Amino acid sequence: MSWHEQGQADWWIRLRCGGCGLVREVEVSNGEAERYDAELNHGMAKIASTLARLDRARMVGETDTLTTALERDLIGPADFKA
């Protein structure tokens, strides 16, 4: 997405659908641009939240695997030498 002011009350915005890749250019008022901005911020927050959740789940899985390997003496300090 890209944008620039088009006078004092309007904006030119290039939009791209993340789902299908469709690109379109629109001219919108300040109010419409603010709504686009709010939706963009909301979408970015959802992505960040999902990424954090997935990253935590991955780290928990890796920790469980390491813990199990240590408990079963499958790995030791020598396995971590550079």
Secondary structure, DSSP 8 states (H G I E B T S, - for coil): -EEEE-SSSEEEEEEE-TTT--EEEEEEEHHHHHHHHHHHHHHHHHHHHHHHHHHHHHHHHHHHHHHHHHHTTS--GGGG--
